[in-house]
Amino acid sequence: MTALPGLPFDAAPHPPGPRRRVLTVTELTARVRDLLEGEFGEVWVEGEISNARLWKTGHLYFTLKDAGAQLRAVMFRSALRYQRFRPEDGQRVVARGRLSVYEPKGEYQIVCEHLEPRGLGALQLAFDQLRERLDREGLFDAARKRRLPALPRKIGIVTSLDGAALRDMLHVLGRRHPNAHLVVGPARVQGEGAAAAIVRALRHVQRIAGVDVVIVGRGGGSLEDLWAFNEESVARAIAAAPVPVISAVGHETDYTISDFVADLRAPTPSAAAELVVAPRDELRARIAGLGDRLRAALRDGLRQRRTAVHRLAARPGLAGWPTRVALRGRQIDELAHRLAGAARGAAGRRRRRLYELRLRLEALDLGRRLAAIRVRLAAARGGLEAALAAGQRAREARVRVAAGRLDTLSPLGVLARGYAVCWTGDRAAIIRDAANVAPGQAVHVKLHRGALDCEVTRVE
């Protein structure tokens, strides 16, 4: 290569070419995400679930894998709530969703909207999972099953008002036990929200006082139609019922989770009505049979006791026993007569003692003593009042005499006779000598009535 004249070799211009564009990692990841989402759209992927984790937010994170690769997957809570079964590790499923990129880690993943178990229906898988979990908790144990009442007075029914199951049960109950009190809790038994409606109706019927047994059921249908009775909320509501519950769902070949949890399973609603009450003729026959057994038992018991009494009476050691019993009875009568006499004597003595004490108590009666005290108090009060009056009169006389003497000695009395008292102008001293006053000096003269302020004009 030769350099241009006047330029160094390394300063030669580069040949013209395309201008390069530098992308940030975020921009590149966003373009990859847009390409994936625009190219593939909705896809179906088959694989085995592994590393499934359910977060506190309700989202499910897992991995789909096969023999050659693996794919990150997430199923958000909004889609997971509609799954009939619980996704777990090891399950082979077909997932429907959209491809996307998790930008913070640069990983592509599938956002699943629906999962189907491969080779086994979703409903059947959900049924098996729930049955296994409730069985481990002990809700299917025979020990917790309760016996039905022999003749229930109030029967609860939870079913649809529009179905034939209610009509069949009412017909059977009316024929076998027309006096039964029926409480019907209407509920949807099929479709969205049916499980919640069954739980509400069951709880409402249980709150009614006096309900002895409850029938929960409906007529036949497909697995999807009967699915409300396979929900966990319905199973736990039946297990928590305070009274026995009969599950009567579908036909004889249909089995639901409520059948395993309930205290008794009936193959059909009509069979449930027949199980809950026995026919009247059967009840009458049972009552009559029990009466015959009771009477026979009473006769046998009485006959055995009579035989035992005769056998005891025939023993040699009991000979003359009636005579001894009669003598003992006479002795008891005599002792009772003596005891009654002693009791009467003791009672008479107690009565006389009580009379004497009453007389002594009346002599010390506080009411009578208070009357005498009141008389003495009245006399003392009269003497005290007379003494007080006499003393007051004497004191008043003494006060009048002292007042007279005081008036005689009072300077005011002297002033009343025409005399006056002369003070200095500042009233600090009484003037008794004219030599103590100079002309022009102010003096104060106190008269019997009023006073004068004067000025001295001449002193003699």
KAURSUL-V191018 format. One record per backbone hydrogen bond with DSSP energy under -1.0 kcal/mol. NH is the residue of the N-H (numbers start at 0). CO is the residue of the C=O. If there is no record, write none. Layout:
BEGIN
nh:NH co:CO
nh:NH co:CO
END
This chain:
BEGIN
nh:6 co:3
nh:11 co:8
nh:27 co:23
nh:28 co:24
nh:29 co:25
nh:30 co:26
nh:31 co:27
nh:32 co:28
nh:33 co:29
nh:34 co:30
nh:35 co:31
nh:36 co:32
nh:37 co:33
nh:38 co:34
nh:39 co:35
nh:42 co:96
nh:44 co:94
nh:46 co:92
nh:47 co:64
nh:48 co:90
nh:49 co:62
nh:52 co:60
nh:54 co:58
nh:57 co:54
nh:59 co:74
nh:60 co:52
nh:61 co:72
nh:62 co:49
nh:63 co:70
nh:64 co:47
nh:65 co:68
nh:70 co:63
nh:72 co:61
nh:73 co:109
nh:74 co:59
nh:78 co:75
nh:79 co:75
nh:80 co:76
nh:81 co:78
nh:82 co:79
nh:89 co:48
nh:90 co:87
nh:92 co:46
nh:93 co:115
nh:94 co:44
nh:95 co:113
nh:96 co:42
nh:97 co:110
nh:99 co:108
nh:101 co:106
nh:102 co:100
nh:104 co:101
nh:105 co:101
nh:106 co:101
nh:108 co:99
nh:109 co:71
nh:110 co:97
nh:111 co:73
nh:112 co:95
nh:113 co:95
nh:115 co:93
nh:117 co:91
nh:124 co:120
nh:125 co:121
nh:126 co:122
nh:127 co:123
nh:128 co:124
nh:129 co:125
nh:130 co:126
nh:131 co:127
nh:132 co:128
nh:133 co:129
nh:134 co:130
nh:135 co:131
nh:136 co:132
nh:138 co:133
nh:140 co:137
nh:144 co:141
nh:154 co:180
nh:155 co:212
nh:156 co:182
nh:157 co:214
nh:158 co:184
nh:167 co:163
nh:168 co:164
nh:169 co:165
nh:170 co:166
nh:171 co:167
nh:172 co:168
nh:173 co:169
nh:174 co:170
nh:175 co:171
nh:176 co:172
nh:179 co:176
nh:180 co:152
nh:182 co:154
nh:184 co:156
nh:186 co:158
nh:193 co:190
nh:196 co:192
nh:197 co:193
nh:198 co:194
nh:199 co:195
nh:200 co:196
nh:201 co:197
nh:202 co:198
nh:203 co:199
nh:204 co:200
nh:205 co:201
nh:206 co:202
nh:207 co:204
nh:210 co:207
nh:211 co:153
nh:213 co:243
nh:214 co:155
nh:215 co:245
nh:216 co:157
nh:217 co:247
nh:225 co:221
nh:228 co:225
nh:229 co:226
nh:234 co:230
nh:235 co:231
nh:236 co:232
nh:237 co:233
nh:238 co:234
nh:239 co:235
nh:240 co:237
nh:245 co:213
nh:246 co:263
nh:247 co:215
nh:249 co:217
nh:253 co:250
nh:257 co:228
nh:259 co:255
nh:260 co:256
nh:261 co:257
nh:262 co:244
nh:263 co:244
nh:265 co:246
nh:271 co:267
nh:272 co:268
nh:273 co:269
nh:274 co:270
nh:275 co:271
nh:282 co:278
nh:283 co:279
nh:284 co:280
nh:285 co:281
nh:286 co:282
nh:287 co:283
nh:288 co:284
nh:289 co:285
nh:290 co:286
nh:291 co:287
nh:292 co:288
nh:293 co:289
nh:294 co:290
nh:295 co:291
nh:296 co:292
nh:297 co:293
nh:298 co:294
nh:299 co:295
nh:300 co:296
nh:301 co:297
nh:302 co:298
nh:303 co:299
nh:304 co:300
nh:305 co:301
nh:306 co:302
nh:307 co:303
nh:308 co:304
nh:309 co:305
nh:310 co:306
nh:311 co:307
nh:312 co:308
nh:313 co:309
nh:314 co:311
nh:317 co:314
nh:318 co:315
nh:320 co:317
nh:323 co:319
nh:324 co:320
nh:325 co:321
nh:326 co:322
nh:327 co:323
nh:328 co:324
nh:329 co:325
nh:330 co:326
nh:331 co:327
nh:332 co:328
nh:333 co:329
nh:334 co:330
nh:335 co:331
nh:336 co:332
nh:337 co:333
nh:338 co:334
nh:339 co:335
nh:340 co:336
nh:341 co:337
nh:342 co:338
nh:343 co:339
nh:344 co:340
nh:345 co:341
nh:346 co:342
nh:347 co:343
nh:348 co:344
nh:349 co:345
nh:350 co:346
nh:351 co:347
nh:352 co:348
nh:353 co:349
nh:354 co:350
nh:355 co:351
nh:356 co:352
nh:357 co:353
nh:358 co:354
nh:359 co:355
nh:360 co:356
nh:361 co:357
nh:362 co:358
nh:363 co:359
nh:364 co:361
nh:368 co:364
nh:369 co:365
nh:370 co:366
nh:371 co:367
nh:372 co:368
nh:373 co:369
nh:374 co:370
nh:375 co:371
nh:376 co:372
nh:377 co:373
nh:378 co:374
nh:379 co:375
nh:380 co:376
nh:381 co:377
nh:382 co:378
nh:383 co:379
nh:384 co:380
nh:385 co:381
nh:386 co:382
nh:387 co:383
nh:388 co:384
nh:389 co:385
nh:390 co:386
nh:391 co:387
nh:392 co:388
nh:393 co:389
nh:394 co:390
nh:395 co:391
nh:396 co:392
nh:397 co:393
nh:398 co:394
nh:399 co:395
nh:400 co:396
nh:401 co:397
nh:402 co:398
nh:403 co:399
nh:404 co:400
nh:405 co:401
nh:406 co:402
nh:407 co:403
nh:408 co:404
nh:409 co:405
nh:412 co:409
nh:413 co:409
nh:414 co:410
nh:415 co:411
nh:416 co:413
nh:417 co:414
nh:418 co:413
nh:420 co:445
nh:422 co:443
nh:423 co:428
nh:424 co:441
nh:426 co:423
nh:430 co:421
nh:435 co:432
nh:436 co:433
nh:439 co:455
nh:440 co:437
nh:442 co:453
nh:443 co:422
nh:444 co:451
nh:445 co:420
nh:446 co:449
nh:451 co:444
nh:453 co:442
nh:455 co:440
END
